[in-house]
Amino acid sequence: MKASSPSPRRAGGQSSSAKRAAACVSAFLLLFPLLAAAETRGLLLDRCAQERAMPTSRDALLHHQPSEATVTERQMQRYGRAEVERRQREAQAEIDRIYADVMSRSAPADRQ
């Protein structure tokens, strides 16, 4: 049997197969994040396509503002009648307090 001899080296100090292997590994390491991002994006697009689109009202599409009655009705559904009425009382009390304060400061002094 012959003793195995080392592979012939080129001037660069590496064999051509080693250079090819290093190039493949570096290409894989550079392309791996791109492939992973593309796969993730593809999964997201598939998932979004499978989900139903949320129904959108005509008012939302036309950017119409809801009326005060509609807002109150939605708040009652969400928070309950007692909570909505409490918030309305607090808001009205604050408005009344500010009005009384402004009127007391802006009223002309009584002439006697």
TIRO-2110 file (N, C-alpha, C; in Angstrom, 1 decimal):
// TIRO-2110
0.8, -1.2, 0.0, N, 1, A
0.0, 0.0, 0.0, CA, 1, A
0.9, 1.2, 0.0, C, 1, A
0.3, 2.2, -0.7, N, 2, A
1.0, 3.5, -0.7, CA, 2, A
0.5, 4.4, 0.4, C, 2, A
1.4, 5.1, 0.9, N, 3, A
1.0, 6.1, 1.9, CA, 3, A
0.3, 7.2, 1.2, C, 3, A
-0.7, 7.7, 1.8, N, 4, A
-1.5, 8.8, 1.1, CA, 4, A
-0.6, 10.1, 1.2, C, 4, A
-0.6, 10.7, 0.0, N, 5, A
0.2, 11.9, 0.0, CA, 5, A
-0.7, 13.1, 0.1, C, 5, A
-0.2, 14.2, 0.6, N, 6, A
-1.1, 15.4, 0.7, CA, 6, A
-1.5, 15.9, -0.7, C, 6, A
-2.7, 16.5, -0.7, N, 7, A
-3.2, 16.9, -2.0, CA, 7, A
-2.3, 18.1, -2.5, C, 7, A
-2.2, 18.2, -3.8, N, 8, A
-1.3, 19.2, -4.4, CA, 8, A
-1.9, 20.6, -4.0, C, 8, A
-1.0, 21.5, -3.6, N, 9, A
-1.4, 22.9, -3.3, CA, 9, A
-1.1, 23.8, -4.4, C, 9, A
-1.9, 24.8, -4.6, N, 10, A
-1.7, 25.8, -5.5, CA, 10, A
-0.9, 27.0, -4.9, C, 10, A
-0.7, 28.0, -5.6, N, 11, A
0.0, 29.2, -5.1, CA, 11, A
-0.7, 29.9, -4.0, C, 11, A
-2.0, 29.8, -4.0, N, 12, A
-2.8, 30.5, -2.9, CA, 12, A
-2.8, 29.8, -1.6, C, 12, A
-2.3, 28.6, -1.6, N, 13, A
-2.2, 27.9, -0.3, CA, 13, A
-3.4, 27.0, 0.0, C, 13, A
-4.5, 27.0, -0.9, N, 14, A
-5.6, 26.2, -0.7, CA, 14, A
-5.9, 25.4, -2.0, C, 14, A
-6.4, 24.2, -1.9, N, 15, A
-6.8, 23.5, -3.1, CA, 15, A
-8.0, 24.0, -3.7, C, 15, A
-8.3, 23.7, -5.0, N, 16, A
-9.4, 24.2, -5.7, CA, 16, A
-10.7, 23.7, -5.1, C, 16, A
-10.7, 22.5, -4.6, N, 17, A
-11.9, 21.9, -3.9, CA, 17, A
-12.2, 22.6, -2.6, C, 17, A
-11.2, 23.0, -1.9, N, 18, A
-11.4, 23.7, -0.6, CA, 18, A
-11.9, 25.1, -0.9, C, 18, A
-11.4, 25.8, -2.0, N, 19, A
-11.9, 27.1, -2.4, CA, 19, A
-13.4, 27.0, -2.8, C, 19, A
-13.7, 26.0, -3.5, N, 20, A
-15.1, 25.8, -4.0, CA, 20, A
-16.0, 25.5, -2.8, C, 20, A
-15.5, 24.8, -1.9, N, 21, A
-16.3, 24.5, -0.7, CA, 21, A
-16.5, 25.7, 0.2, C, 21, A
-15.5, 26.5, 0.3, N, 22, A
-15.6, 27.8, 1.1, CA, 22, A
-16.6, 28.8, 0.4, C, 22, A
-16.5, 28.8, -1.0, N, 23, A
-17.4, 29.7, -1.7, CA, 23, A
-18.9, 29.2, -1.6, C, 23, A
-19.1, 27.9, -1.6, N, 24, A
-20.5, 27.4, -1.4, CA, 24, A
-21.0, 27.7, 0.0, C, 24, A
-20.2, 27.5, 1.0, N, 25, A
-20.6, 27.8, 2.4, CA, 25, A
-20.9, 29.2, 2.5, C, 25, A
-20.0, 30.1, 2.0, N, 26, A
-20.3, 31.6, 2.2, CA, 26, A
-21.5, 32.0, 1.4, C, 26, A
-21.7, 31.4, 0.2, N, 27, A
-22.9, 31.7, -0.6, CA, 27, A
-24.2, 31.3, 0.2, C, 27, A
-24.1, 30.1, 0.8, N, 28, A
-25.2, 29.6, 1.6, CA, 28, A
-25.5, 30.5, 2.8, C, 28, A
-24.5, 31.0, 3.5, N, 29, A
-24.6, 31.8, 4.6, CA, 29, A
-25.2, 33.2, 4.2, C, 29, A
-24.8, 33.7, 3.0, N, 30, A
-25.3, 35.0, 2.6, CA, 30, A
-26.8, 34.8, 2.1, C, 30, A
-27.1, 33.7, 1.5, N, 31, A
-28.4, 33.6, 0.9, CA, 31, A
-29.5, 33.1, 1.9, C, 31, A
-29.0, 32.5, 3.0, N, 32, A
-29.9, 31.9, 4.0, CA, 32, A
-30.9, 32.9, 4.6, C, 32, A
-30.5, 34.1, 5.0, N, 33, A
-31.4, 35.1, 5.5, CA, 33, A
-32.4, 35.5, 4.5, C, 33, A
-32.0, 35.6, 3.2, N, 34, A
-32.9, 36.0, 2.1, CA, 34, A
-34.0, 35.0, 1.9, C, 34, A
-33.5, 33.7, 1.9, N, 35, A
-34.5, 32.6, 1.7, CA, 35, A
-35.5, 32.5, 2.9, C, 35, A
-35.0, 32.7, 4.1, N, 36, A
-35.8, 32.7, 5.3, CA, 36, A
-36.9, 33.8, 5.2, C, 36, A
-36.4, 35.0, 4.8, N, 37, A
-37.4, 36.1, 4.8, CA, 37, A
-38.4, 35.9, 3.7, C, 37, A
-38.0, 35.3, 2.5, N, 38, A
-38.9, 35.0, 1.5, CA, 38, A
-39.9, 34.0, 1.9, C, 38, A
-39.5, 33.0, 2.6, N, 39, A
-40.4, 31.9, 3.1, CA, 39, A
-41.4, 32.5, 4.1, C, 39, A
-40.9, 33.4, 5.0, N, 40, A
-41.8, 34.0, 6.0, CA, 40, A
-42.8, 34.9, 5.3, C, 40, A
-42.4, 35.6, 4.3, N, 41, A
-43.3, 36.5, 3.6, CA, 41, A
-44.3, 35.7, 2.9, C, 41, A
-43.9, 34.6, 2.3, N, 42, A
-44.8, 33.7, 1.6, CA, 42, A
-45.9, 33.1, 2.5, C, 42, A
-45.4, 32.7, 3.7, N, 43, A
-46.4, 32.2, 4.7, CA, 43, A
-47.4, 33.2, 5.1, C, 43, A
-46.9, 34.4, 5.3, N, 44, A
-47.8, 35.5, 5.7, CA, 44, A
-48.8, 35.8, 4.6, C, 44, A
-48.4, 35.8, 3.4, N, 45, A
-49.3, 36.1, 2.3, CA, 45, A
-50.3, 35.0, 2.1, C, 45, A
-49.9, 33.8, 2.3, N, 46, A
-50.8, 32.6, 2.3, CA, 46, A
-51.9, 32.7, 3.4, C, 46, A
-51.4, 33.1, 4.6, N, 47, A
-52.2, 33.2, 5.7, CA, 47, A
-53.2, 34.3, 5.6, C, 47, A
-52.8, 35.4, 5.0, N, 48, A
-53.7, 36.6, 4.8, CA, 48, A
-54.7, 36.3, 3.7, C, 48, A
-54.3, 35.5, 2.7, N, 49, A
-55.3, 35.2, 1.7, CA, 49, A
-56.3, 34.2, 2.2, C, 49, A
-56.0, 33.4, 3.2, N, 50, A
-57.0, 32.4, 3.7, CA, 50, A
-58.0, 33.1, 4.6, C, 50, A
-57.5, 34.1, 5.3, N, 51, A
-58.4, 34.8, 6.3, CA, 51, A
-59.4, 35.6, 5.5, C, 51, A
-60.6, 35.7, 6.1, N, 52, A
-61.6, 36.5, 5.4, CA, 52, A
-61.3, 38.0, 5.7, C, 52, A
-61.7, 38.8, 4.7, N, 53, A
-61.5, 40.2, 4.8, CA, 53, A
-62.6, 40.7, 5.8, C, 53, A
-62.2, 41.6, 6.7, N, 54, A
-63.2, 42.1, 7.7, CA, 54, A
-64.2, 43.0, 6.9, C, 54, A
-65.5, 42.8, 7.2, N, 55, A
-66.5, 43.6, 6.6, CA, 55, A
-66.4, 45.1, 7.0, C, 55, A
-66.4, 45.9, 6.0, N, 56, A
-66.3, 47.4, 6.2, CA, 56, A
-67.6, 48.1, 5.9, C, 56, A
-68.0, 48.9, 6.7, N, 57, A
-69.3, 49.6, 6.5, CA, 57, A
-69.0, 50.7, 5.4, C, 57, A
-70.1, 51.1, 4.8, N, 58, A
-70.1, 52.1, 3.8, CA, 58, A
-69.6, 53.4, 4.4, C, 58, A
-70.1, 53.7, 5.6, N, 59, A
-69.6, 55.0, 6.3, CA, 59, A
-68.1, 55.0, 6.5, C, 59, A
-67.6, 53.9, 6.9, N, 60, A
-66.1, 53.8, 7.1, CA, 60, A
-65.4, 54.0, 5.7, C, 60, A
-65.9, 53.4, 4.7, N, 61, A
-65.3, 53.6, 3.4, CA, 61, A
-65.3, 55.1, 2.9, C, 61, A
-66.4, 55.7, 3.2, N, 62, A
-66.6, 57.1, 2.8, CA, 62, A
-66.1, 58.1, 3.8, C, 62, A
-65.5, 57.6, 4.9, N, 63, A
-65.0, 58.5, 6.0, CA, 63, A
-66.0, 59.4, 6.6, C, 63, A
-67.3, 58.8, 6.8, N, 64, A
-68.3, 59.6, 7.5, CA, 64, A
-68.1, 59.4, 9.0, C, 64, A
-68.4, 60.5, 9.7, N, 65, A
-68.3, 60.5, 11.1, CA, 65, A
-69.6, 59.9, 11.7, C, 65, A
-69.6, 59.1, 12.7, N, 66, A
-70.8, 58.6, 13.3, CA, 66, A
-71.5, 59.7, 14.0, C, 66, A
-72.8, 59.5, 14.1, N, 67, A
-73.6, 60.5, 14.8, CA, 67, A
-73.5, 60.3, 16.3, C, 67, A
-73.9, 61.3, 17.1, N, 68, A
-73.8, 61.2, 18.5, CA, 68, A
-74.6, 60.0, 19.1, C, 68, A
-75.8, 59.8, 18.5, N, 69, A
-76.7, 58.7, 18.9, CA, 69, A
-76.0, 57.4, 18.6, C, 69, A
-75.3, 57.3, 17.5, N, 70, A
-74.7, 56.0, 17.1, CA, 70, A
-73.5, 55.7, 18.1, C, 70, A
-72.8, 56.8, 18.4, N, 71, A
-71.7, 56.6, 19.4, CA, 71, A
-72.2, 56.2, 20.7, C, 71, A
-73.2, 56.8, 21.2, N, 72, A
-73.8, 56.5, 22.5, CA, 72, A
-74.3, 55.0, 22.5, C, 72, A
-75.0, 54.6, 21.4, N, 73, A
-75.5, 53.3, 21.3, CA, 73, A
-74.3, 52.3, 21.4, C, 73, A
-73.2, 52.5, 20.6, N, 74, A
-72.1, 51.6, 20.7, CA, 74, A
-71.4, 51.6, 22.0, C, 74, A
-71.4, 52.7, 22.7, N, 75, A
-70.8, 52.8, 24.0, CA, 75, A
-71.6, 52.0, 25.0, C, 75, A
-72.9, 52.1, 24.9, N, 76, A
-73.8, 51.3, 25.8, CA, 76, A
-73.6, 49.8, 25.6, C, 76, A
-73.5, 49.4, 24.3, N, 77, A
-73.2, 48.0, 24.0, CA, 77, A
-71.9, 47.6, 24.6, C, 77, A
-70.9, 48.4, 24.5, N, 78, A
-69.5, 48.1, 25.0, CA, 78, A
-69.4, 48.1, 26.5, C, 78, A
-69.9, 49.2, 27.1, N, 79, A
-69.6, 49.5, 28.6, CA, 79, A
-70.8, 49.2, 29.5, C, 79, A
-72.0, 49.2, 28.9, N, 80, A
-73.2, 49.1, 29.7, CA, 80, A
-73.8, 50.5, 30.0, C, 80, A
-75.1, 50.5, 30.2, N, 81, A
-75.9, 51.7, 30.3, CA, 81, A
-75.4, 52.5, 31.5, C, 81, A
-75.2, 51.9, 32.7, N, 82, A
-74.9, 52.6, 33.9, CA, 82, A
-73.5, 53.3, 33.8, C, 82, A
-72.5, 52.7, 33.2, N, 83, A
-71.2, 53.3, 33.0, CA, 83, A
-71.3, 54.5, 32.0, C, 83, A
-72.1, 54.4, 30.9, N, 84, A
-72.2, 55.5, 30.0, CA, 84, A
-72.9, 56.6, 30.6, C, 84, A
-74.0, 56.4, 31.4, N, 85, A
-74.7, 57.5, 32.1, CA, 85, A
-73.8, 58.2, 33.1, C, 85, A
-73.0, 57.4, 33.8, N, 86, A
-72.0, 58.0, 34.8, CA, 86, A
-71.0, 58.9, 34.1, C, 86, A
-70.5, 58.4, 33.0, N, 87, A
-69.5, 59.3, 32.2, CA, 87, A
-70.2, 60.5, 31.7, C, 87, A
-71.4, 60.4, 31.2, N, 88, A
-72.1, 61.6, 30.7, CA, 88, A
-72.4, 62.6, 31.9, C, 88, A
-72.8, 62.1, 33.1, N, 89, A
-73.0, 63.0, 34.2, CA, 89, A
-71.7, 63.7, 34.6, C, 89, A
-70.6, 63.0, 34.6, N, 90, A
-69.3, 63.6, 34.9, CA, 90, A
-68.9, 64.6, 33.9, C, 90, A
-69.1, 64.3, 32.6, N, 91, A
-68.8, 65.3, 31.6, CA, 91, A
-69.6, 66.5, 31.7, C, 91, A
-70.9, 66.4, 32.0, N, 92, A
-71.8, 67.5, 32.1, CA, 92, A
-71.5, 68.3, 33.3, C, 92, A
-71.1, 67.7, 34.4, N, 93, A
-70.8, 68.4, 35.7, CA, 93, A
-69.5, 69.2, 35.4, C, 93, A
-68.5, 68.7, 34.7, N, 94, A
-67.3, 69.4, 34.3, CA, 94, A
-67.6, 70.6, 33.5, C, 94, A
-68.5, 70.4, 32.5, N, 95, A
-68.9, 71.6, 31.6, CA, 95, A
-69.6, 72.6, 32.4, C, 95, A
-70.5, 72.2, 33.3, N, 96, A
-71.2, 73.2, 34.1, CA, 96, A
-70.3, 74.0, 35.0, C, 96, A
-69.3, 73.3, 35.6, N, 97, A
-68.3, 73.9, 36.5, CA, 97, A
-67.5, 75.0, 35.7, C, 97, A
-67.0, 74.6, 34.5, N, 98, A
-66.3, 75.5, 33.7, CA, 98, A
-67.1, 76.7, 33.3, C, 98, A
-68.4, 76.5, 32.9, N, 99, A
-69.3, 77.6, 32.5, CA, 99, A
-69.5, 78.5, 33.7, C, 99, A
-69.7, 78.0, 34.8, N, 100, A
-70.0, 78.9, 36.0, CA, 100, A
-68.7, 79.7, 36.3, C, 100, A
-67.5, 79.1, 36.2, N, 101, A
-66.3, 79.8, 36.4, CA, 101, A
-66.1, 80.9, 35.4, C, 101, A
-66.3, 80.6, 34.2, N, 102, A
-66.1, 81.7, 33.1, CA, 102, A
-67.1, 82.8, 33.3, C, 102, A
-68.4, 82.4, 33.6, N, 103, A
-69.4, 83.5, 33.8, CA, 103, A
-69.1, 84.3, 35.0, C, 103, A
-68.6, 83.7, 36.1, N, 104, A
-68.3, 84.5, 37.3, CA, 104, A
-67.1, 85.5, 37.0, C, 104, A
-66.2, 85.1, 36.2, N, 105, A
-65.1, 86.0, 35.9, CA, 105, A
-65.4, 87.1, 34.9, C, 105, A
-66.3, 86.8, 34.0, N, 106, A
-66.6, 87.7, 32.9, CA, 106, A
-67.8, 88.6, 33.1, C, 106, A
-68.6, 88.3, 34.2, N, 107, A
-69.8, 89.1, 34.5, CA, 107, A
-69.3, 90.5, 35.0, C, 107, A
-70.0, 91.5, 34.5, N, 108, A
-69.6, 92.9, 34.9, CA, 108, A
-69.9, 93.1, 36.4, C, 108, A
-69.1, 93.9, 37.0, N, 109, A
-69.2, 94.1, 38.5, CA, 109, A
-70.5, 94.9, 38.7, C, 109, A
-71.2, 94.6, 39.8, N, 110, A
-72.4, 95.3, 40.1, CA, 110, A
-72.1, 96.8, 40.5, C, 110, A
-72.9, 97.7, 39.9, N, 111, A
-72.7, 99.1, 40.3, CA, 111, A
-73.7, 99.5, 41.3, C, 111, A
-73.2, 100.1, 42.4, N, 112, A
-74.1, 100.5, 43.4, CA, 112, A
-73.9, 101.9, 43.8, C, 112, A
END
